[in-house]
Amino acid sequence: MLKTLLLLPLLGAALLSLLPSRRFDLLRHLASAIAAATMFCAGLLLLDFDPASADIQFFETRPWNPRVGSHFALGVDGISLPMVLLATVLCFVAIFSSTSIRSGAKLYFSLLLILETSLLIVFTARDWSLFYVCWELTLIPLFFLIDRLGGVNRHRAALNFVLYTLGGSVFMLIALLLLYDVAPGHSFAMVDLAAGGAQLPVRTQILVFLGLLLGFGVKMPIVPLHGWLPLAHVEAPSPISILLSGILLKMGAYGLIRAAATLPAAALALQDWLALLALVSLIYGAVLAWRQTDLKAMIAYSSISHMGVVLLGIAALNPVGLSGALTQMVAHGLTAGLLFLLIGLLYERTHSRDLATYGSLNRCAPRFAVWIVFTLLASVGLPGSAGFIAELQVLIGAYGRWGGWLVLLSIAVLISAAYALRAIRCLSTGPERPFGAALAGVAHVADLDRKECAAAWLLAGGIVWIGILPAPLLRLMATSLSRLAIPFGA
């Protein structure tokens, strides 16, 4: 099942290459069907998964380069499986919602399916060399997707994204090679690198961990390594922004969790510094999101703030904090994906992302207004949403470690509520503006149709389900996170 999951998108990309380039709808429908089949396979994987076991399940390995101890090793646990499910859902939504793609449609959908396979291998890899190769492989389709189909500054956005990520990856590679040098039998297997890392002095472990932190921190992103994110989000096509914010950022957080498991002594030594970086990211991202007038830029900066919550949960190094971090990764993936979906569809109709151009959206496009209000409130952790469960766990886990310092988290939450309410006010109240005369050439904004509402319901259903009934997700993660937290004395 795991091999089927990984091969389906690749086979789909190969099949798309055989179709005529001008059959836009056929290309999109076939890519959507392949993405839906991949999502179905991920669901079957979930049904066969045993949440009571902390061991790696569905494990399989094949020699890749035996001379250097590299293997094509795959498997999932309670930490990686939620990310696999999230990736397949968001890839399906991104492909299904790409109705406006006409120029270069064959290349676009093929690259999306290749990107999906790369993402899934990153989350299922049990060998650091395989992880690193697929980590870098995600850059290739994303570079062309942004550079070929993005906005006015797409070339600069694509180049910034690649250079930032490659710069961080250099430090990650050096850190992995240092661990490889002390690993038993010179193997890149995650278990062997963890065993070798435990033999290093604490100071050396800290240096190695900092190298990994730079690589993963760029992708999360952690302030001040966030420079690529706002520009890439604004210039990328909206379906690509769904993947950038919804799942690409989670690659960095997932890698950081694996790094903490590999070098627990270093993670403990840097625990307070990680918390400080998290609080800076939280407040910085929330304040800048509050000041934006461009809707996509606002969501981009809010993502920095939400990933600060994830980093704070990881820094707590206890089961509750780690559970909150992983839940926040899922919650933010669904919420940010839904926001970018809605803003992208709105932009296709009005050709504007400026808050000042909107008003009384509830009159001319009531379904748009309801969905946007719901998603903005969910993004700030409204009770009954997935974000509320995640932030509550992070707050409890972090309070057990730092106590009263967590008042800063409350400040960030208030600022987040301010930017969400400001956006709701600008979009849904005020005078009704003539979009057609100023912007789109139509008398009114066309409301969401049934297919678009179906895509929104898929993401919204996950947000509400986790918010009201979080037990299945928490149970899925609990055993693996409890084992991970043992070296930290939690």
C-alpha positions as CSV (number, residue, x, y, z in Angstrom):
1,M,0.0,0.0,0.0
2,L,2.8,2.4,0.8
3,K,4.6,1.8,-2.5
4,T,1.2,2.2,-4.3
5,L,0.7,5.5,-2.5
6,L,4.1,6.8,-3.7
7,L,3.9,5.5,-7.2
8,L,0.4,6.6,-8.1
9,P,1.2,10.3,-8.6
10,L,4.4,9.4,-10.6
11,L,2.4,7.1,-12.9
12,G,-0.2,9.8,-13.3
13,A,2.4,12.3,-14.3
14,A,3.7,9.9,-17.0
15,L,0.2,9.3,-18.2
16,L,-0.5,13.0,-18.5
17,S,2.5,13.4,-20.7
18,L,0.9,11.2,-23.3
19,L,-2.3,13.4,-23.6
20,P,-2.8,16.3,-26.0
21,S,-1.7,19.6,-24.5
22,R,-4.9,21.4,-25.6
23,R,-7.3,19.1,-23.7
24,F,-7.3,21.3,-20.6
25,D,-10.3,19.8,-19.0
26,L,-9.2,16.3,-19.6
27,L,-5.8,16.9,-18.1
28,R,-7.4,18.5,-15.0
29,H,-10.0,15.7,-14.6
30,L,-7.4,13.0,-14.9
31,A,-5.0,14.7,-12.5
32,S,-7.8,15.1,-10.0
33,A,-8.8,11.4,-10.3
34,I,-5.2,10.4,-9.7
35,A,-4.9,12.7,-6.7
36,A,-8.2,11.3,-5.4
37,A,-7.0,7.8,-5.8
38,T,-3.8,8.7,-3.8
39,M,-5.9,10.2,-1.1
40,F,-8.0,7.0,-1.0
41,C,-4.8,4.9,-0.6
42,A,-3.8,7.2,2.3
43,G,-7.1,6.5,3.9
44,L,-6.6,2.7,3.5
45,L,-3.2,3.1,5.1
46,L,-4.9,4.8,8.1
47,L,-7.4,1.9,8.4
48,D,-4.5,-0.6,8.6
49,F,-2.4,1.5,11.0
50,D,-2.2,0.4,14.7
51,P,-2.2,3.6,16.8
52,A,-1.3,1.5,20.0
53,S,2.1,0.8,18.6
54,A,5.0,3.3,18.5
55,D,7.0,1.2,16.1
56,I,7.5,2.1,12.4
57,Q,4.7,0.4,10.5
58,F,4.6,-0.7,6.8
59,F,8.4,-0.6,7.0
60,E,10.3,-1.8,3.9
61,T,13.8,-1.2,2.8
62,R,15.9,-1.8,-0.4
63,P,19.6,-1.1,-0.9
64,W,20.0,2.2,-2.7
65,N,23.7,2.8,-2.6
66,P,25.3,0.1,-0.4
67,R,28.8,1.6,-0.7
68,V,27.7,4.7,1.3
69,G,25.1,2.9,3.5
70,S,22.1,4.5,1.8
71,H,18.8,2.6,1.6
72,F,15.4,3.3,0.0
73,A,13.7,2.8,3.4
74,L,10.1,3.7,4.0
75,G,7.7,3.5,6.9
76,V,5.1,5.6,8.9
77,D,4.4,6.2,12.6
78,G,1.9,8.3,14.5
79,I,4.0,11.4,13.6
80,S,4.3,11.0,9.9
81,L,0.9,9.5,9.0
82,P,-1.1,12.7,9.8
83,M,1.3,14.6,7.5
84,V,0.8,12.0,4.7
85,L,-3.0,12.3,5.0
86,L,-2.7,16.1,5.0
87,A,-0.5,16.1,1.9
88,T,-2.8,13.9,-0.1
89,V,-5.9,16.0,0.8
90,L,-4.3,19.4,0.0
91,C,-2.8,18.1,-3.3
92,F,-6.2,16.9,-4.4
93,V,-7.8,20.3,-3.5
94,A,-5.0,22.2,-5.3
95,I,-5.4,20.1,-8.5
96,F,-9.2,20.1,-8.3
97,S,-9.3,23.9,-7.9
98,S,-6.9,24.7,-10.8
99,T,-9.8,25.5,-13.2
100,S,-8.1,28.7,-14.6
101,I,-5.0,27.0,-15.8
102,R,-4.9,26.9,-19.6
103,S,-1.4,27.8,-20.7
104,G,1.1,24.9,-20.0
105,A,-1.6,22.8,-18.4
106,K,0.1,19.5,-19.1
107,L,3.4,20.7,-17.5
108,Y,1.5,22.2,-14.6
109,F,-0.4,19.1,-13.6
110,S,2.5,16.8,-14.2
111,L,4.7,18.9,-11.9
112,L,2.0,18.9,-9.2
113,L,1.9,15.1,-9.2
114,I,5.7,14.9,-9.1
115,L,5.7,17.3,-6.2
116,E,3.1,15.1,-4.4
117,T,5.3,12.1,-4.7
118,S,8.3,14.1,-3.4
119,L,6.3,15.3,-0.4
120,L,5.1,11.8,0.5
121,I,8.6,10.4,0.4
122,V,9.8,13.1,2.7
123,F,7.2,12.2,5.3
124,T,7.7,8.4,4.9
125,A,11.5,8.2,4.5
126,R,13.4,6.3,7.2
127,D,16.8,7.1,5.7
128,W,18.2,10.6,6.0
129,S,19.8,10.4,2.6
130,L,16.5,9.6,1.0
131,F,14.8,12.3,3.1
132,Y,17.4,14.9,1.9
133,V,17.2,14.0,-1.8
134,C,13.4,14.3,-1.8
135,W,13.6,17.4,0.3
136,E,15.7,19.0,-2.4
137,L,13.6,17.4,-5.2
138,T,10.5,19.4,-4.1
139,L,12.3,22.6,-5.2
140,I,12.4,21.7,-8.9
141,P,8.6,21.5,-9.5
142,L,7.9,24.5,-7.2
143,F,10.5,26.6,-9.0
144,F,8.9,26.1,-12.4
145,L,5.3,26.4,-11.0
146,I,6.1,29.8,-9.5
147,D,8.4,31.0,-12.3
148,R,6.2,30.0,-15.2
149,L,2.7,30.7,-13.8
150,G,3.2,33.3,-11.0
151,G,2.5,37.0,-10.8
152,V,4.4,40.0,-12.0
153,N,7.4,39.4,-9.7
154,R,7.3,35.6,-10.2
155,H,11.0,35.3,-11.3
156,R,12.3,37.0,-8.1
157,A,9.9,35.0,-5.9
158,A,11.0,31.7,-7.5
159,L,14.7,32.5,-7.2
160,N,14.3,33.7,-3.6
161,F,12.5,30.5,-2.6
162,V,15.2,28.3,-4.2
163,L,18.2,30.3,-2.9
164,Y,16.8,30.5,0.7
165,T,16.0,26.7,0.8
166,L,19.3,25.7,-0.8
167,G,21.2,27.9,1.6
168,G,19.6,26.2,4.6
169,S,20.0,22.8,3.0
170,V,23.8,23.3,2.9
171,F,23.9,23.4,6.7
172,M,21.6,20.5,6.9
173,L,23.8,18.4,4.6
174,I,26.9,19.2,6.7
175,A,25.1,18.2,9.9
176,L,23.9,14.9,8.4
177,L,27.4,14.1,7.2
178,L,28.8,14.7,10.6
179,L,26.2,12.3,12.1
180,Y,27.0,9.8,9.3
181,D,30.6,9.8,10.3
182,V,29.8,8.6,13.8
183,A,26.9,6.3,12.9
184,P,27.4,2.6,13.5
185,G,28.4,1.0,10.2
186,H,28.3,4.3,8.4
187,S,24.7,4.2,7.5
188,F,22.2,7.0,6.8
189,A,19.3,5.1,8.5
190,M,17.5,7.3,11.0
191,V,18.0,4.8,13.8
192,D,21.7,4.6,13.1
193,L,22.3,8.3,13.0
194,A,20.4,8.7,16.3
195,A,22.7,6.1,17.8
196,G,25.8,7.8,16.5
197,G,24.6,11.2,17.6
198,A,24.2,10.0,21.2
199,Q,27.9,9.3,21.3
200,L,28.9,12.9,20.5
201,P,29.7,15.4,23.3
202,V,26.8,17.8,24.1
203,R,28.6,20.8,22.5
204,T,29.1,18.9,19.3
205,Q,25.5,17.8,19.3
206,I,24.4,21.4,19.7
207,L,26.5,22.5,16.7
208,V,25.0,19.6,14.6
209,F,21.5,20.4,15.8
210,L,22.0,24.1,14.8
211,G,22.9,23.0,11.3
212,L,19.7,21.0,11.1
213,L,17.7,23.9,12.6
214,L,19.0,26.3,9.9
215,G,17.8,23.9,7.2
216,F,14.5,23.2,8.7
217,G,14.0,26.7,10.0
218,V,14.1,28.2,6.5
219,K,11.3,26.0,5.4
220,M,9.0,26.5,8.5
221,P,9.9,29.5,8.4
222,I,11.4,30.8,11.7
223,V,12.1,34.5,12.0
224,P,14.6,35.8,10.7
225,L,14.7,33.0,8.0
226,H,11.3,33.9,6.6
227,G,12.3,36.4,3.8
228,W,11.2,34.1,0.9
229,L,7.7,33.3,2.2
230,P,5.6,36.5,1.7
231,L,6.9,37.1,-1.8
232,A,6.4,33.4,-2.8
233,H,2.9,33.3,-1.4
234,V,1.8,36.5,-3.1
235,E,3.3,35.7,-6.5
236,A,2.5,32.0,-6.7
237,P,-0.7,30.8,-8.3
238,S,-3.3,30.3,-5.6
239,P,-3.4,26.4,-5.9
240,I,0.4,26.5,-5.4
241,S,0.0,28.8,-2.4
242,I,-2.3,26.1,-0.9
243,L,0.6,23.7,-1.0
244,L,3.2,26.2,0.0
245,S,1.4,27.2,3.2
246,G,-0.6,24.0,3.8
247,I,2.1,21.4,3.5
248,L,5.6,22.8,2.5
249,L,5.9,24.7,5.8
250,K,5.1,21.5,7.6
251,M,8.1,19.8,6.1
252,G,10.3,22.0,8.2
253,A,8.5,21.4,11.4
254,Y,8.4,17.6,10.7
255,G,12.1,17.6,10.1
256,L,12.7,19.5,13.3
257,I,10.7,16.9,15.3
258,R,12.9,14.2,13.8
259,A,16.0,16.2,14.5
260,A,15.0,16.6,18.2
261,A,14.5,12.8,18.3
262,T,18.0,12.3,16.8
263,L,19.8,14.7,19.1
264,P,17.7,15.0,22.3
265,A,20.6,16.3,24.4
266,A,21.0,19.3,22.1
267,A,17.3,19.9,21.9
268,L,17.1,20.1,25.7
269,A,20.1,22.4,25.8
270,L,18.5,24.8,23.3
271,Q,15.0,24.5,24.6
272,D,14.7,28.0,25.9
273,W,16.2,29.5,22.8
274,L,13.8,27.6,20.6
275,A,10.9,29.0,22.7
276,L,12.3,32.5,22.3
277,L,12.4,32.1,18.5
278,A,8.9,30.8,18.6
279,L,7.5,33.8,20.6
280,V,9.3,36.2,18.2
281,S,7.8,34.5,15.2
282,L,4.4,34.4,16.8
283,I,4.3,38.1,17.6
284,Y,6.2,39.3,14.5
285,G,4.0,37.3,12.1
286,A,0.8,38.4,13.8
287,V,1.7,42.1,13.8
288,L,2.7,42.1,10.1
289,A,-0.4,40.2,9.2
290,W,-2.4,42.9,11.0
291,R,-0.8,45.6,8.8
292,Q,-1.3,44.0,5.4
293,T,-3.8,45.2,2.8
294,D,-3.0,42.4,0.3
295,L,-5.1,39.3,1.3
296,K,-2.5,36.7,0.2
297,A,0.3,38.7,2.1
298,M,-1.9,38.7,5.2
299,I,-2.3,34.9,5.1
300,A,1.5,34.5,4.4
301,Y,2.5,36.5,7.5
302,S,-0.2,34.8,9.6
303,S,1.4,31.5,8.6
304,I,4.7,32.7,10.2
305,S,2.7,33.3,13.4
306,H,1.0,29.9,13.3
307,M,4.3,28.1,12.7
308,G,5.6,29.9,15.8
309,V,2.9,28.1,17.7
310,V,4.2,24.8,16.2
311,L,7.8,25.7,17.2
312,L,6.7,26.5,20.8
313,G,5.0,23.2,21.1
314,I,8.1,21.4,19.8
315,A,10.3,23.4,22.2
316,A,8.1,22.3,25.2
317,L,9.5,18.7,24.6
318,N,6.7,17.0,26.5
319,P,3.9,14.9,25.1
320,V,1.2,17.6,25.4
321,G,3.3,20.2,23.7
322,L,4.4,17.9,20.9
323,S,0.8,16.8,20.4
324,G,-0.3,20.4,20.2
325,A,2.5,21.1,17.6
326,L,1.5,18.2,15.4
327,T,-2.2,19.1,15.7
328,Q,-1.4,22.7,14.8
329,M,0.4,21.5,11.8
330,V,-2.7,19.7,10.6
331,A,-5.1,22.5,11.7
332,H,-3.0,25.2,10.0
333,G,-2.7,23.1,6.8
334,L,-6.4,22.8,6.5
335,T,-7.2,26.4,7.5
336,A,-4.5,28.0,5.3
337,G,-5.4,25.8,2.4
338,L,-9.0,26.8,2.7
339,L,-8.1,30.5,2.9
340,F,-5.9,30.4,-0.1
341,L,-8.5,28.4,-2.0
342,L,-11.2,31.1,-1.3
343,I,-8.9,34.1,-1.9
344,G,-7.7,32.5,-5.1
345,L,-11.3,32.0,-6.4
346,L,-12.2,35.5,-5.3
347,Y,-9.2,36.9,-7.2
348,E,-10.2,35.1,-10.4
349,R,-13.5,36.9,-10.2
350,T,-12.3,40.4,-9.2
351,H,-8.6,40.5,-10.1
352,S,-7.9,42.3,-6.9
353,R,-6.5,41.1,-3.5
354,D,-6.7,44.6,-1.9
355,L,-8.9,44.7,1.1
356,A,-9.9,48.3,0.3
357,T,-11.6,47.2,-2.9
358,Y,-14.1,45.0,-1.1
359,G,-17.2,45.7,0.9
360,S,-20.6,44.0,1.6
361,L,-19.5,40.8,0.1
362,N,-22.3,39.2,2.0
363,R,-24.8,40.9,-0.3
364,C,-23.4,40.1,-3.7
365,A,-21.7,36.8,-2.9
366,P,-23.1,35.4,0.4
367,R,-21.5,32.0,0.1
368,F,-18.1,33.6,-0.3
369,A,-18.8,35.8,2.7
370,V,-19.8,32.9,4.9
371,W,-16.9,30.7,4.0
372,I,-14.3,33.5,4.4
373,V,-15.7,34.5,7.8
374,F,-15.7,30.8,9.0
375,T,-12.1,30.3,7.8
376,L,-10.8,33.5,9.3
377,L,-12.4,32.7,12.7
378,A,-11.0,29.1,12.5
379,S,-7.6,30.5,11.8
380,V,-7.5,32.3,15.1
381,G,-8.5,29.3,17.1
382,L,-12.3,29.7,17.5
383,P,-13.6,27.1,19.9
384,G,-15.0,24.2,17.9
385,S,-12.2,24.5,15.3
386,A,-9.0,22.4,15.0
387,G,-6.9,25.5,15.8
388,F,-8.5,25.8,19.2
389,I,-7.5,22.2,20.2
390,A,-4.0,22.7,18.9
391,E,-3.3,26.0,20.7
392,L,-4.8,24.8,23.9
393,Q,-2.5,21.8,24.0
394,V,0.5,24.0,23.1
395,L,-0.5,26.4,25.9
396,I,-0.8,23.6,28.5
397,G,2.5,22.0,27.4
398,A,4.4,25.2,27.3
399,Y,3.0,26.5,30.6
400,G,4.3,23.4,32.4
401,R,7.8,24.4,31.2
402,W,7.8,28.3,31.3
403,G,4.8,29.3,33.4
404,G,3.9,33.0,33.2
405,W,6.0,33.8,30.1
406,L,3.1,32.3,28.2
407,V,1.3,35.7,28.5
408,L,3.2,36.5,25.3
409,L,1.3,33.8,23.5
410,S,-1.9,35.4,24.7
411,I,-0.8,38.7,23.2
412,A,-0.1,37.0,19.9
413,V,-3.5,35.3,19.9
414,L,-5.2,38.7,20.5
415,I,-3.2,40.3,17.6
416,S,-4.3,37.3,15.4
417,A,-7.9,37.9,16.3
418,A,-7.4,41.6,15.4
419,Y,-6.2,40.9,11.9
420,A,-9.0,38.3,11.3
421,L,-11.7,40.7,12.5
422,R,-10.3,43.5,10.4
423,A,-10.4,41.4,7.3
424,I,-14.0,40.3,8.1
425,R,-15.0,43.9,8.5
426,C,-13.4,45.0,5.2
427,L,-14.9,42.1,3.3
428,S,-18.3,41.8,4.7
429,T,-19.4,45.3,5.8
430,G,-19.2,48.8,4.5
431,P,-20.6,50.2,1.2
432,E,-21.1,47.8,-1.7
433,R,-18.5,48.5,-4.4
434,P,-18.9,48.2,-8.2
435,F,-16.4,45.4,-8.9
436,G,-17.4,45.4,-12.5
437,A,-16.7,49.0,-13.3
438,A,-13.4,49.2,-11.5
439,L,-12.0,45.7,-11.7
440,A,-13.5,42.7,-13.5
441,G,-15.9,44.0,-16.1
442,V,-18.9,42.3,-14.6
443,A,-21.8,43.7,-12.7
444,H,-21.5,41.5,-9.6
445,V,-19.1,39.0,-8.1
446,A,-20.1,35.5,-9.1
447,D,-20.6,33.4,-6.0
448,L,-19.1,30.0,-5.3
449,D,-20.5,27.2,-7.4
450,R,-21.2,23.6,-6.3
451,K,-17.8,22.2,-7.2
452,E,-16.0,25.0,-5.4
453,C,-18.2,24.5,-2.4
454,A,-17.4,20.8,-2.4
455,A,-13.6,21.5,-2.3
456,A,-14.2,24.0,0.6
457,W,-16.4,21.4,2.4
458,L,-13.6,18.8,2.3
459,L,-11.2,21.1,4.1
460,A,-13.8,22.6,6.4
461,G,-15.0,19.2,7.4
462,G,-11.5,18.3,8.7
463,I,-11.3,21.6,10.6
464,V,-14.7,21.1,12.4
465,W,-14.2,17.3,12.9
466,I,-10.9,17.8,14.7
467,G,-12.3,20.7,16.6
468,I,-15.4,18.8,17.9
469,L,-14.0,15.3,18.0
470,P,-10.2,15.4,18.3
471,A,-9.8,12.1,20.1
472,P,-9.1,10.0,16.9
473,L,-6.3,12.3,15.8
474,L,-4.8,12.6,19.3
475,R,-5.0,8.8,19.7
476,L,-3.2,8.3,16.4
477,M,-0.3,10.5,17.5
478,A,-0.2,9.7,21.2
479,T,1.9,6.6,21.4
480,S,4.6,7.8,19.0
481,L,4.9,11.2,20.7
482,S,5.1,9.6,24.2
483,R,8.1,7.5,23.0
484,L,9.7,10.5,21.4
485,A,9.4,12.5,24.7
486,I,11.0,9.8,26.9
487,P,14.7,11.1,26.4
488,F,13.5,14.6,27.4
489,G,12.3,13.3,30.8
490,A,8.7,14.0,30.0
